[in-house]
Amino acid sequence: GLTGGPEGRTLIRRAARLAEKGAGGEVMAVYIARSDGLTSASPKELAVQRTLVEDLGGTFHHVVGDDVPTALLDFARGVNATQIVLGVSRRKAWQYVFGPGVGATVARDSGPDLDVHLITHGEAGKGRGLPVARSARLGRLRVVWGWLTGVAGPALLTLLLTGVAPEVGLANDMLLFLAMTVAAALLGGLYPALASAVVGSLLLNWFFTPPVHTLTIADPKNIVAIAIFVGVAVSVASVVDLAARRTHQAARLRAESEILSFLAGSVLRGETSLEALLERVRETFGMESVALLERESDVTPWTCAGRVGTGRTLERPEDADVDMPVGDRMALALSGRVLPAEDRRVLAAFAAQAAVVLDRQRLQSQADQSRALAEGNRIRTALLAAVSHDLRTPLAGIKAAVSSLRSDDVAWSEEDRAELLEGIEEGADRLDHLVGNLLDMSRLQTGTVTPLIREIDLDEVVPMALGGVPEDSVELDIPETLPMVVVDPGLLERSVANLVENAVKYSPADEPVLVAASAMADRVEVRVVDRGPGVPDEAKDRIFEPFQRYGDAPRGAGVGLGLAVARGFAEAMGGTLNAEDTPGGGLTMVLGLPAAAGNGATAVPAHAHERVAPPRAADARSGPPH
């Protein structure tokens, strides 16, 4: 504990020697200043002492506290200190009549968990300023009004009673002066009320107690009355002052409990925003800026893990007005003002929570990276499977057909030649489709899809998406009254093509796939309706994952990327893609697209035309799906 006096250097060196004797001891020097900013400490001497304690491997702390012993003990317990080093008081002998010194008070109130060392020095007993009594913490303005009420109030009341109502009576006069004392106690606390009681009793004796204008009291009953008045005034003042202290303590404890409850709630909710927590610290303590600093070792420089506020940039804990260590290599630094020692208990909770949040963020980042690596490994495994099977199959067919055509051992007829060439073309188309989906999926996985959004009519895009399916396998139902959609034409065409190819693949040969569109509010829905075996509800989301083919997919059904690519492109354009059951059996893919503004969209039912095939009583949740 430092006072800012010249004895501080001696205390710091003695404390450093005590710390060396213990296992891993650390020196924390604390200077406690009054909240009103009035201090007799030399800023130059404090700067020298701060440099000294930092050179010795310790830390310097500047806190605010009107009651020095309480502030010092609060600080020590807040940092889990085990020993307190204080200098022998600089008071002269006669100054002890005003109460015990800081060292004696700290030793008395330290309890069993703190050892107090009183160190002698060259300044002991040479004198210092008188101690300042602890106020009731009612605020400077209230204390000023309390003194005005306690001193000037009785004088004004005396003028009023002697000039306006001289015949009120001594009993009523005493009650009025008692009311003035109570008012002084309510405003300024104990000392203004005591002053009011003394001044009031003297005025009562001089002006209202016979014989008047003398301090002599003729009637013994009046002596008793004035004595009772003084006793009641002092008692009321003490009770009011105690109530003010208890109110202050209760309000502070309530605020601390709310803050700690917030911290506990944030832990239970799993909040991981370090910036939000630091901003909460800044708002709670009224600071300009807050930073969480860390370093890898005792010799490496500090780095900023998170910072909020507009104040000066804090690069070291020593640059801050308040710093709260968190372990050996982390500290919470605040700039703006010096905090009272009693605030450090809550600040320590914030600092611990900030360290937890930072660790949680890093663990979450590592978990995300691990998931990304796992997903990448899964994609690579699926790609190897696709290359080893789905891509090798058409390649083998193409090679066999080409080798047969080039062979001189067999004379092929024109029909055989045409059939082999057709097989080569189908294999090449299949390879092109598979490679296209693989490339599209890789673009979606790496986040390189950049849509070129513009307004366009559906009938300009959807027909172009049907080039890869037989002509009689699809029916279109695109009303001319539909509004324009705001999409990327290329991505939309690819999404619809994948949906249609998937639906045709699983629909019966005699049941064409219906592609219908309708407008609903500010959306346009494109429905691809098939009459296939359908998909159970629990598998509807899984079929949109890459390399997923639900159930016993037919041979040559691909690597399971069509629906994943379609949904990825739809979401990239701001749309949606979901699967629904087709009434009567089958599966319906619903592609939702944003409609252009100001088109006056009118709802048109998707199944309102006669070209829709009649429902069938097939089970929509059985059989191999998509």
Order of alpha helices (4+ residues) and beta strands (2+ residues): alpha-beta-alpha-beta-alpha-beta-alpha-beta-alpha-alpha-alpha-alpha-alpha-beta-beta-beta-beta-alpha-alpha-alpha-beta-beta-beta-alpha-beta-beta-alpha-beta-beta
